[in-house]
Amino acid sequence: MQTDQPYTYQIPSELAGDLKLGMRVVVPFGRGKRKVQGFIVGFSNHVDYDGKMKQIDSIIDLTPVVNDELLKLSAWLAQTTFSFRISCIMTMLPSVMRAKATKVLRINKAPLEPSIAALFGKQSELEYDEDQFNPDQLKAIIDAVRTGQLTLDYVVKNQARAKQVLQITPAQSVAELKAVLEQVAANAVAQQKLLKWLIEHPDQPIEQPRLASMLQIPISTINTAAKKGWVNKQRVTVLRDPSKHSIARNYPLALNDDQKQAVDQIAASIKNETADVYLLEGVTGSGKTEVYLQAIQKALVAGKTALMLVPEIALTPQMVNRVKGRFGDMVAMLHSGLSIGERYDEWRRINAGDAQVVVGARSAVFAPLKNIGVIIMDEEHDSSYKQEDTPRYNTREVAKWRGAYNHCPVVLGSATPSLESRARAGKDVYHLLMMPHRINNQSLPTVNVVDMRNVLINDGKTDFSEPLLTAIQHRLARKEQTVLMLNRRGYSSFLMCRDCGFVLKCPNCDISLTLHLKGHRMQCHYCGFEQPIPNRCPNCHGQRLRSFGTGTEKVEQQLNQLLPNASVIRMDVDTTKRKGAHERLLAQFGSGQADILLGTQMIAKGLDFPNVTLVGVLNADTSLDLPDFRANEKTFQLLTQVSGRAGRAQKQGEVYIQTYNPDNKAIQLAKEQDYEAFYRSEMRIRHIANYPPYFFTVRITANAKFENQSAKVIYEIDRYLRQTLTNGDIILGPTPSAISRIKNKYYYQLLIKYKHEPKLQSALEHVLNKYQTAIRHGIYISIDSEPVSFM
């Protein structure tokens, strides 16, 4: 069982004065006095306890790994997400520090105190094991770390190691090396190259692989030089650089009136240190990114730091290039596309104060920045900002908490804000900043809705209507580019037997398997199960198996058949699994190496390519009929965002939206690019149905290996809540979840809708604690405040 209360331990005399808030320590816990890891969250001079108090055993960290702000944030986060505080603290740290780590002490400056120098001997680093040092040695080590003579690094075996390289430096003076050069044989060309470089760069250490590559000499030549005493070799620790290529410098642009007004208001909040929340509602291509960059510049000039959040890795390459191009080495990145080691090194830079600007996805909201001057959240409506695992936090709410703590503005930017944010702006809880015009007054793209019901009757052999196919051909003829979106990966949605109607399903989940032609596999997109495509029906053994539905893989095949001279890049989960794949594919498309970019929703937002003049949505209905009250909102946002990829420069853009529901309100208003009209229409529906933003929501889910276990527990919780909460609340369910079985676990849920419920917090905390023991029987309870998805 988890515990959610702080425990009091005695500080041993040898550690008195050395412990700080946010350090990790090893303590004996429970009757068996097993050793566990704990975080120091407070100190006290008095304790109401008569027995013998246990002592802290040893220190894991020599400096704090969680600062005071993040400690306070963890307490708030635990309460609002109905999670245990330790889970919240661990979420804030890089995974390298959550796993079992080996700690290494490294010498920074000499000379060391004799007792410490004796521990190192001739080594430059030493594995740090708190149990191997006596109290006097530990005290001396802590002092050496504080004075900068030693540093402590965390190394996870087989995962993240501090990166070390062989560094080459001249071992002789320039005059001595010139004398050596005169004696070298005329045919020893590699040695001559090396000596000349050493003479020309006498004070420049260089990594051995880079030196060999640059001079085009073998490593053996450098080894020979070391044996002859010409050079010294030394292993040094370097920080990993996630930027694999040089980024061109960019400079502030002249602002139009809309941009200037936005920057001026944000700058005033930075100057006055007020925790204002701004909703920057700007149409696609209106120049929101430049507003962000100039707001960050205002914070830096004021001596503060800045945090910029983007939805996910697909957005990161272009955005990071813009930010790094503007602010250079003071920028750090934190997102899932980094290796464990790169992420750890970037976190270290931030924690040490060496990075003043952080750009990253959801978890970057916990970056250990100090003195934050502005927090920016681009595409604030995006559902990836909600964490789906414990702690189930919403990044927007965490950003607002940090803004209040640091007395700095929070900027929420989007062309299609979430209804919750837009409603708060309407009530003046947020300050609304409108940017209704594209840069240079370029017009929005022309949007055409294609009724696929008629197309299906007339043809139905491909997923392309005649108008869209013709438009693509026109772009190919004019050497312009096209973006095509289908929010479904794979070759087809399912495989069905034409004789008996059997559909091949996942054995672990209540969902059909998706056909993937590459690899000739059937895959489950929920649990990862896969099997070969069968030749016969498993039910009736018939051979008339047919695939139905369309995915990006099938569309790519159709494009190759319909437009054999067009080059196509496909971007989906299957083609972007490798590290750096997003950036590589986007760079190829941006440099004109492909005519068509085909992808899922990962290509819908943030991409800015001046030669893209056509956007095609192959099926606008994929998210319309989902069992989710936000289905219309998500459809409108996705269509508006992807439409905004067209005509962002001087060329006029055009969009084709293919749909079987052409009269749907979300599709019609997306055609007009009219967010405000959609907002008013959808708010009326939400008001009638008692959904957010008029009500708050909490979803409680129970899952277990056996269906009767899940059902029993969720009905127990339902009875308790109906007896405890007031009559003003609405409880929907219990009911099986939309997908009732995932990974051989059965899911049941209920939804609470409320406006003001004073008893809700204590009631949910009671549920959380009561059902901890159920975990022993394989029954898990989760509480999700303000869920963004009901699938």
Secondary structure, 3 states (H helix, E strand, C coil): CCCCCCCCCECCHHHCCCCCCCCEEEEEECCCCEEEEEECCCCCCCCCCCCCCCECCEECCCCCCCCHHHHHHHHHHHHHHCCCHHHHHHHCCCHHHHCCCEEEEEECCCCCCHHHHHHHCCCCEEEECHHHCCHHHHHHHHHHHHCCCEEEEEEECCCECCCEEEEEEECCCHHHHHHHHHHCCCCCHHHHHHHHHHHHCCCCCEEHHHHHHHHCCCHHHHHHHHHCCCEEEEEEECCCCCCCCCCCCCCCCCCCHHHHHHHHHHHHHHHHCCCCEEEEEECCCCCHHHHHHHHHHHHHHCCCEEEEECCCHHHHHHHHHHHHHHHHHHEEEECCCCCHHHHHHHHHHHHCCCCCEEEECHHHHHCCCCCEEEEEEECCCCHHHECCCCCCCEHHHHHHHHHHHHCCCEEEEECCCCHHHHHHHHCCCCEEEEECCCHHHCCCCEEEEEEHHHHHHHCCCCCCCHHHHHHHHHHHHCCCEEEEECCCCCCECEEEECCCCCECECCCCCCECEEECCCCEEECCCCCCEEECCCCCCCCCCCCEEEECCCHHHHHHHHHHHCCCCCEEEECCCCCCCCCHHHHHHHHHHCCCCCEEEECHHHCCCCCCCCEEEEEECCCCCCCCCCCCCHHHHHHHHHHHHHCCCCCCCCCCEEEEEECCCCCHHHHHHHHCCHHHHHHHHHHHHHHHCCCCCCEEEEEEEEECCHHHHHHHHHHHHHHHHHHCCCCCEEEEEEEEEEEEECCEEEEEEEEEECCCCCHHHHHHHHHHHCCHHHHHCCEEEEEECCCCCC
